[in-house]
Amino acid sequence: MDATITNASAESIFLPGPNLDIPAGESKTWSAVTVADMDSNAVLKAYVVAGSLTVSLAPGSEDAAVATQGALNAAALPIYTVANLPTGYEGRMAFASNGRKTGEGASSGTGVPVYFSNAEWRTFPADAAVTV
């Protein structure tokens, strides 16, 4: 799949991995990228969290099922089912589309924001491990 990476900062950003130099206010395409490539790129994640970069995935690509999880940007959480939550790192956040809110029964979760802490995905505000 292709990812369009947009630099929202006032400075040029160099992104190792795809070796892209993205001038301030411009976009570049990272061709033939996988979600795993993006997930393992710590520099990309740091700039996204800081709000300097946004990443949009091209719809209809070979990895389209994952691309429907949404754009990677500081204002929107990536969406996963509980079973498909990726490997986390401390402070990482996502939306578990079938995670349970307080009071919802097993296998009938309507979705919750989650964060990764102490080797598990956890819900707000209970700080409990996320379940289906």
C-alpha positions as CSV (number, residue, x, y, z in Angstrom):
1,M,0.0,0.0,0.0
2,D,1.0,3.6,-0.3
3,A,1.1,6.1,2.5
4,T,1.1,9.8,2.1
5,I,3.1,11.5,4.8
6,T,2.4,15.2,5.4
7,N,4.8,17.5,7.3
8,A,2.7,20.0,9.3
9,S,5.7,21.6,11.0
10,A,7.7,24.7,10.0
11,E,10.9,22.6,9.5
12,S,12.0,19.9,7.1
13,I,11.8,16.4,8.6
14,F,14.0,13.4,7.6
15,L,12.2,10.1,8.0
16,P,14.6,7.1,8.2
17,G,13.4,3.8,7.0
18,P,11.9,5.1,3.8
19,N,14.6,7.7,3.7
20,L,12.2,10.6,2.9
21,D,13.2,14.2,3.3
22,I,9.8,16.0,3.7
23,P,10.0,19.8,3.5
24,A,7.8,21.9,5.8
25,G,4.2,22.0,4.7
26,E,4.7,19.3,2.0
27,S,3.7,15.7,1.5
28,K,5.7,12.7,0.2
29,T,4.5,9.1,-0.6
30,W,6.0,6.1,1.1
31,S,5.4,3.4,-1.6
32,A,4.9,-0.3,-0.9
33,V,4.7,0.3,2.8
34,T,3.1,-2.1,5.3
35,V,1.5,-1.4,8.6
36,A,4.3,-3.3,10.2
37,D,6.8,-0.9,8.5
38,M,5.0,2.1,10.0
39,D,4.5,0.5,13.4
40,S,8.2,-0.3,13.7
41,N,9.4,3.2,12.7
42,A,10.0,5.0,16.1
43,V,10.9,8.3,14.4
44,L,7.6,8.3,12.5
45,K,5.6,7.6,15.6
46,A,7.3,10.3,17.6
47,Y,6.6,12.9,14.9
48,V,2.9,11.8,14.6
49,V,2.4,12.0,18.4
50,A,4.0,15.4,18.4
51,G,1.6,16.5,15.7
52,S,4.4,17.3,13.2
53,L,3.5,14.5,10.7
54,T,0.2,12.9,9.6
55,V,0.0,9.7,7.6
56,S,-2.9,8.7,5.3
57,L,-3.2,5.3,3.7
58,A,-4.3,4.9,0.1
59,P,-7.7,3.1,0.0
60,G,-8.0,0.1,-2.3
61,S,-4.4,-1.0,-1.8
62,E,-3.3,-4.6,-1.2
63,D,-3.5,-4.0,2.5
64,A,-6.9,-2.3,2.3
65,A,-8.4,-4.1,5.3
66,V,-5.8,-2.6,7.6
67,A,-6.0,0.8,5.8
68,T,-9.6,1.1,6.8
69,Q,-8.3,1.5,10.4
70,G,-7.9,5.2,9.5
71,A,-5.2,7.7,9.1
72,L,-2.4,7.9,11.5
73,N,-2.5,11.4,13.0
74,A,-2.4,13.0,16.4
75,A,-6.1,13.8,16.4
76,A,-7.5,10.3,15.6
77,L,-6.8,7.0,17.3
78,P,-6.1,4.0,15.0
79,I,-9.0,1.5,15.3
80,Y,-8.5,-2.2,16.0
81,T,-10.5,-5.1,17.4
82,V,-9.3,-6.3,20.8
83,A,-7.8,-9.4,19.1
84,N,-5.9,-7.3,16.6
85,L,-4.4,-4.7,18.9
86,P,-0.7,-4.5,17.9
87,T,2.3,-4.8,20.0
88,G,2.3,-1.7,22.3
89,Y,4.8,0.6,23.8
90,E,4.3,2.6,27.0
91,G,1.7,5.4,26.4
92,R,0.5,4.2,23.0
93,M,-3.2,4.8,22.4
94,A,-5.8,3.2,20.1
95,F,-9.5,2.5,19.9
96,A,-10.7,-1.1,20.6
97,S,-13.8,-1.2,18.4
98,N,-15.3,-4.2,20.3
99,G,-13.8,-3.4,23.7
100,R,-16.3,-3.3,26.6
101,K,-17.4,-0.2,28.5
102,T,-18.3,-0.5,32.2
103,G,-21.5,-2.5,32.4
104,E,-21.3,-4.1,29.0
105,G,-21.5,-7.9,28.9
106,A,-19.0,-10.4,27.5
107,S,-18.7,-10.3,23.7
108,S,-21.0,-7.3,23.4
109,G,-18.5,-4.4,23.7
110,T,-19.3,-1.3,21.7
111,G,-15.8,0.1,21.7
112,V,-13.5,2.0,24.0
113,P,-10.3,4.1,23.8
114,V,-7.3,2.1,25.2
115,Y,-3.7,2.8,26.1
116,F,-0.7,0.5,26.5
117,S,0.8,0.3,30.0
118,N,2.7,-2.3,32.0
119,A,2.7,-4.8,29.0
120,E,-1.1,-4.7,28.5
121,W,-3.7,-2.7,26.6
122,R,-5.9,-0.9,29.3
123,T,-9.2,1.0,29.3
124,F,-9.9,4.4,30.7
125,P,-10.6,5.2,33.6
126,A,-10.6,1.7,35.2
127,D,-7.0,0.9,34.3
128,A,-8.1,-2.6,33.7
129,A,-6.9,-4.9,30.9
130,V,-9.2,-4.5,27.8
131,T,-11.6,-7.4,27.1
132,V,-14.0,-8.3,24.4
